Amino acid sequence: MAETGARKIRLGMVGGGSGAFIGAVHRIVARIDGDYDLVAGAFSSRAEISRASGAAIGLDPARVYGSYDEMARAEAGRPDGIEAVAIVTPNHLHAGPARAFLEAGIHVICDKPLTATLAEAEALAKVEPRNGAKFLLTHNYTGFPLIRQARKMVADGLLGTLRMVNVEYAQDWLTKPVESKQAEWRLDPARSGAGGAIGDIGTHAYNLMRFVVGQKPEALAADLAALVPGRVLDDNVNILLRFAGGARGMLWASQVAPGNENGLRLRIYGDRAGLDWSQEDPNRLHYTPFGEPRQILTRGGPMAGVGGAAPGTGVRVPSGHPEGYLEAFATLYAEFAAVIRGDTEPADRLPSLADGLEGVRFIDTAVRSSQSDSRWLPL
């Protein structure tokens, strides 16, 4: 996937001001394929920080706002107003901006999870967007070419009847008490919601599993723990999953596992073959038919004998040249730009508001399960 030369989408941003990690990531990936121009923003709830952040990016001061409400009203009324907005705030500030911009007829690109609470997510799902405004949830790991390949292989039946699904997301950055802007809001129930690690990275693991497997678990049993003394929200998550077809699953998410940086890994086993993929080695997918040697499929490499290459793989450079986190993220932005322009209908591979609602229901069910004596709850 390369720069298209097509009309650029006028983009705004809510959040992502000075010192915000994910806002900078969104600005980078929006530029990779040349599909967007960032022209407006409300970068902080503090007007002076928003103005300073806008100036640092080089925006017109007249289009740097002190609140998302002001921005939605003003930009919707301009003939050259933004067509899409990226919401890159802490969890508790997703629902308000998303509603405001959808109702203003502006497409929304929102960081995960969808909202901080299930009630907010359910209310947002009932919003009627003006002028057909669309919604993208940035579960960016679904943009990896070999994750899309794995999805196709599962759908094509190459693994046979699914039996086991194992997904894990292990980090170590919260192993000790941490004082930083990034840690502070993630450990605060008022801003993060009822889930800590499960909302931050567990929801990524769940979405990745759902994307590839194509089946929704029918029940789960969760054990969420805050292992660092004094911590209120979970920093380690263990969940058992049951699927309607009889398959069993396990999800482990931890931010207190020393030696792990960003260890997102997915393993799927059927009665014919198994798949194994790791985000830290994203350009290789291990495929093992039962009784045969392991095959290593590579990003952009030959796929003969494994069902052919998946559509919409987002490969930008020749095989052997690594692509990773930013490029996978950019694939979602590029495909959403095509939807905004009307070049294509939204593909089911793009994470939607419905996927976001399911993710928040997963968090809510896991939290309740962990607090329950019976554990197993329907999902």
Stockholm file with secondary structure:
# STOCKHOLM 1.0

chainA/1-379         MAETGARKIRLGMVGGGSGAFIGAVHRIVARIDGDYDLVAGAFSSRAEISRASGAAIGLDPARVYGSYDEMARAEAGRPDGIEAVAIVTPNHLHAGPARAFLEAGIHVICDKPLTATLAEAEALAKVEPRNGAKFLLTHNYTGFPLIRQARKMVADGLLGTLRMVNVEYAQDWLTKPVESKQAEWRLDPARSGAGGAIGDIGTHAYNLMRFVVGQKPEALAADLAALVPGRVLDDNVNILLRFAGGARGMLWASQVAPGNENGLRLRIYGDRAGLDWSQEDPNRLHYTPFGEPRQILTRGGPMAGVGGAAPGTGVRVPSGHPEGYLEAFATLYAEFAAVIRGDTEPADRLPSLADGLEGVRFIDTAVRSSQSDSRWLPL
#=GR chainA/1-379 SS CCCCCSCCEEEEEEECCTTCHHHHHHHHHHHHTTCEEEEEEECCSSHHHHHHHHHHHTCCGGGBCSSHHHHHHHHHTSTTCCSEEEEESCGGGSHHHHHHHHHTTCEEEECSSSCSSHHHHHHHHTCCCGGGCCEEECCGGGGCHHHHHHHHHHHTTTTCSEEEEEEEEECCTTSSCCCSHHHHHHTCHHHHCSCSHIIIIIHHHHHHHHHHHCCCEEEEEEEEECCSTTCCSCSEEEEEEEETTSCEEEEEEESCCTTCSSEEEEEEEESSEEEEEETTSTTEEEEEETTSCCEEEETTSCCTTTTCCCSSCCCCSCTTSCCCHHHHHHHHHHHHHHHHHTSSCCCTTSCCHHHHHHHHHHHHHHHHHHTCSSCCEEC
#=GC SS_cons         CCCCCSCCEEEEEEECCTTCHHHHHHHHHHHHTTCEEEEEEECCSSHHHHHHHHHHHTCCGGGBCSSHHHHHHHHHTSTTCCSEEEEESCGGGSHHHHHHHHHTTCEEEECSSSCSSHHHHHHHHTCCCGGGCCEEECCGGGGCHHHHHHHHHHHTTTTCSEEEEEEEEECCTTSSCCCSHHHHHHTCHHHHCSCSHIIIIIHHHHHHHHHHHCCCEEEEEEEEECCSTTCCSCSEEEEEEEETTSCEEEEEEESCCTTCSSEEEEEEEESSEEEEEETTSTTEEEEEETTSCCEEEETTSCCTTTTCCCSSCCCCSCTTSCCCHHHHHHHHHHHHHHHHHTSSCCCTTSCCHHHHHHHHHHHHHHHHHHTCSSCCEEC
//
